[in-house]
Amino acid sequence: MREIVVDPEVLEFVKNSGEDYRVSTDCSGPVILPTRMKPPKETDLRVKAGKQTLYISRVQARYIDRVTMDMLFDPARASSCVMYEDL
């Protein structure tokens, strides 16, 4: 598996958030969500950000080579995705 670069802004965001995040898949492609919304899986890659962890799903790890802030979950976009029906 190739190396995935996580932008410093993403690491800083996760570090300062006080919670863990996960790069997962939604209707638009890769998305960074809090793990309270999408729990990590045993197969996820793990990237430390201070005391927090950014998990990257194995599915997304096959397709991405970089994690950027534009992947951060946008509640405004969520209304058009069946994955977020309960929000």
Rosetta blueprint (number, residue, H / E / L):
1 M L
2 R L
3 E L
4 I L
5 V E
6 V E
7 D L
8 P H
9 E H
10 V H
11 L H
12 E H
13 F H
14 V H
15 K H
16 N H
17 S H
18 G L
19 E L
20 D L
21 Y E
22 R E
23 V E
24 S E
25 T E
26 D E
27 C L
28 S L
29 G E
30 P E
31 V E
32 I E
33 L E
34 P E
35 T L
36 R L
37 M L
38 K L
39 P L
40 P L
41 K L
42 E L
43 T L
44 D L
45 L E
46 R E
47 V E
48 K E
49 A E
50 G L
51 K L
52 Q E
53 T E
54 L E
55 Y E
56 I E
57 S L
58 R H
59 V H
60 Q H
61 A H
62 R L
63 Y L
64 I L
65 D L
66 R E
67 V E
68 T L
69 M H
70 D H
71 M H
72 L E
73 F L
74 D L
75 P H
76 A H
77 R H
78 A H
79 S L
80 S L
81 C L
82 V H
83 M H
84 Y H
85 E L
86 D L
87 L L
